[in-house]
């Protein structure tokens, strides 16, 4: 009863709650324009572009098969006075019989080009949307950290300070003091979760900007 309450009061007197502080928070300098520009230089985009080039190469190959084949041969010949005379032969091949057979293949090759171009456009749009979404999450997470640092943390610290001062003056009960400390700790945990979300969102941007944003060595940035 009395001894337990006295022990709890003594523990409350001796205990302090450490502030997590801003933990060195500084907003990383990365713009939406930089992130959007980086969306065009991604492996998925390069792979889609190469598939378009391959489809175009297939069409060129089909067209090349229809070109005339000119063959020229130049050689020495012996007309009784040794190999002092040179002759030549010219051959011309017209793939007339191949023309009907190549038309369906050319149509298929053109269709493949269109299909791959549309696929490339889809990849480009998807990457641009992913880049903007990632930056929006980063921007919102940064704003949340700033909001805690500038508003929630000072208010939480003030309430804790008033509760401790009131308890020392005998105007606040031990239960109210412990409630204030619990609320402060919960606010601190919320801040750490917010900071973690911010750092994760910054890491997610690294694939688009091509540089480290969180784990930066001295002299880099």
ChimeraX attribute file (.defattr): number of C-alpha atoms within 10 A of each C-alpha:
attribute: neighborCount
match mode: 1-to-1
recipient: residues
	/A:1	5
	/A:2	7
	/A:3	8
	/A:4	9
	/A:5	11
	/A:6	11
	/A:7	11
	/A:8	13
	/A:9	16
	/A:10	11
	/A:11	11
	/A:12	16
	/A:13	13
	/A:14	8
	/A:15	9
	/A:16	10
	/A:17	11
	/A:18	9
	/A:19	13
	/A:20	13
	/A:21	13
	/A:22	16
	/A:23	10
	/A:24	6
	/A:25	14
	/A:26	10
	/A:27	15
	/A:28	13
	/A:29	7
	/A:30	16
	/A:31	11
	/A:32	15
	/A:33	11
	/A:34	15
	/A:35	22
	/A:36	19
	/A:37	13
	/A:38	19
	/A:39	23
	/A:40	18
	/A:41	16
	/A:42	15
	/A:43	10
	/A:44	15
	/A:45	20
	/A:46	14
	/A:47	13
	/A:48	20
	/A:49	18
	/A:50	14
	/A:51	18
	/A:52	19
	/A:53	14
	/A:54	15
	/A:55	21
	/A:56	17
	/A:57	14
	/A:58	18
	/A:59	19
	/A:60	13
	/A:61	13
	/A:62	16
	/A:63	15
	/A:64	11
	/A:65	13
	/A:66	15
	/A:67	13
	/A:68	12
	/A:69	13
	/A:70	10
	/A:71	10
	/A:72	10
	/A:73	9
	/A:74	10
	/A:75	10
	/A:76	12
	/A:77	14
	/A:78	11
	/A:79	10
	/A:80	8
	/A:81	8
	/A:82	9
	/A:83	11
	/A:84	10
	/A:85	12
	/A:86	11
	/A:87	10
	/A:88	10
	/A:89	9
	/A:90	9
	/A:91	9
	/A:92	10
	/A:93	10
	/A:94	12
	/A:95	12
	/A:96	11
	/A:97	9
	/A:98	11
	/A:99	14
	/A:100	9
	/A:101	10
	/A:102	15
	/A:103	13
	/A:104	11
	/A:105	15
	/A:106	17
	/A:107	13
	/A:108	15
	/A:109	20
	/A:110	16
	/A:111	14
	/A:112	19
	/A:113	21
	/A:114	15
	/A:115	15
	/A:116	21
	/A:117	18
	/A:118	14
	/A:119	17
	/A:120	21
	/A:121	15
	/A:122	14
	/A:123	20
	/A:124	21
	/A:125	15
	/A:126	14
	/A:127	21
	/A:128	19
	/A:129	14
	/A:130	17
	/A:131	25
	/A:132	18
	/A:133	14
	/A:134	19
	/A:135	24
	/A:136	14
	/A:137	18
	/A:138	24
	/A:139	18
	/A:140	14
	/A:141	21
	/A:142	22
	/A:143	15
	/A:144	17
	/A:145	25
	/A:146	20
	/A:147	13
	/A:148	20
	/A:149	17
	/A:150	12
	/A:151	11
	/A:152	17
	/A:153	21
	/A:154	13
	/A:155	14
	/A:156	20
	/A:157	17
	/A:158	13
	/A:159	17
	/A:160	21
	/A:161	15
	/A:162	14
	/A:163	22
	/A:164	24
	/A:165	14
	/A:166	16
	/A:167	19
	/A:168	14
	/A:169	9
	/A:170	10
	/A:171	11
	/A:172	15
	/A:173	15
	/A:174	20
	/A:175	11
	/A:176	14
	/A:177	22
	/A:178	15
	/A:179	14
	/A:180	20
	/A:181	22
	/A:182	14
	/A:183	15
	/A:184	23
	/A:185	17
	/A:186	13
	/A:187	18
	/A:188	20
	/A:189	13
	/A:190	14
	/A:191	23
	/A:192	17
	/A:193	13
	/A:194	19
	/A:195	21
	/A:196	14
	/A:197	19
	/A:198	23
	/A:199	20
	/A:200	15
	/A:201	21
	/A:202	24
	/A:203	18
	/A:204	17
	/A:205	25
	/A:206	16
	/A:207	16
	/A:208	23
	/A:209	19
	/A:210	13
	/A:211	14
	/A:212	15
	/A:213	18
	/A:214	14
	/A:215	11
	/A:216	10
	/A:217	8
	/A:218	6
	/A:219	5
	/A:220	9
	/A:221	12
